[in-house]
């Protein structure tokens, strides 16, 4: 039957803002077994401001064909 899939949500760090993190999510459901590896990959990413909802943070994470996008607007 395969691995259960779900939308992956987490936060990533921001440079140069009063906020320390911004929420992000996957564009499609991914295997739940990949969540820890996705978290490790995203923990190395810092984004600059401004950043808008829907901006792509990471393309094709772990070669899944799924992008990670921003879930909140952070103005300059």
NORGITA-V106474 format. One record per residue. N is the residue number from 1. PHI is phi in radians with two decimals (* if undefined). Layout:
# NORGITA-V106474
<<N & PHI> <N & PHI>>
This chain:
# NORGITA-V106474
<<1 & *> <2 & 1.76> <3 & -1.21> <4 & -1.14> <5 & -2.02> <6 & -2.76> <7 & -1.19> <8 & -1.59> <9 & -2.22> <10 & -2.84> <11 & -2.22> <12 & -2.22> <13 & -1.37> <14 & -2.08> <15 & -1.74> <16 & 1.28> <17 & -2.42> <18 & -1.19> <19 & -1.48> <20 & -1.62> <21 & -2.45> <22 & -2.31> <23 & -1.27> <24 & -2.36> <25 & -2.65> <26 & -1.43> <27 & -1.37> <28 & -2.43> <29 & -1.18> <30 & -2.19> <31 & -1.01> <32 & -1.07> <33 & -1.17> <34 & -1.65> <35 & -1.02> <36 & -1.17> <37 & -1.14> <38 & -1.10> <39 & -1.07> <40 & -1.10> <41 & -1.12> <42 & -1.31> <43 & -1.16> <44 & -1.56> <45 & -1.75> <46 & -2.15> <47 & -1.94> <48 & -1.69> <49 & -1.81> <50 & -1.31> <51 & -2.40> <52 & -2.02> <53 & -0.99> <54 & 1.67> <55 & -1.09> <56 & -1.40> <57 & -1.60> <58 & -2.54> <59 & -1.53> <60 & 0.90> <61 & -1.05> <62 & 0.90> <63 & 0.98> <64 & -1.59> <65 & 1.45> <66 & -1.92> <67 & -1.68> <68 & -1.85> <69 & -2.11> <70 & -1.28> <71 & -1.93> <72 & -2.67> <73 & -1.47> <74 & -2.17> <75 & -1.31> <76 & -1.21>>
